[in-house]
Amino acid sequence: NNLDCVILLQKPKIAPFVNQMKAKIANILETSSENISIKATTNEKMGFVGREEGAAAYATILLVKD
């Protein structure tokens, strides 16, 4: 039914790519890109994400049985 994603990273900024990402994910999940939410945030220079040693992502998806 829908997917909510949060991506934690310091760099690069993903705003220019969000629409492309939503379209690709929607295609894979066979749903509309309107059902996909992608947000990005930094980790305020804390931990491995803040030190730019990696990234983290969280996703919550709601599935509906046909």
Sequence and secondary structure as in RCSB ss.txt:
>XXXX:A:sequence
NNLDCVILLQKPKIAPFVNQMKAKIANILETSSENISIKATTNEKMGFVGREEGAAAYATILLVKD
>XXXX:A:secstr
 EEEEEEE SSS  GGGHHHHHHHHHHHHTS GGGEEEEEE  TT HHHHTTS  EEEEEEE    
